[in-house]
């Protein structure tokens, strides 16, 4: 829980659920086999900048 009296540092990293690559979707729609050298799924990542909180 957030405590206004405590100094804090927050940093967030996020992993998306794996999803099909656009090239996989294109191959499926075209009735072709996806390219064997490419992964069929990708997992995007995101992160935030550090957030500092100093009580006053």
Secondary structure by P-SEA (a helix, b strand, c coil): cccccccbbbbbbbbccccccaaaaaaaaaccccccccccbbbbbbbbcbbbbbcc
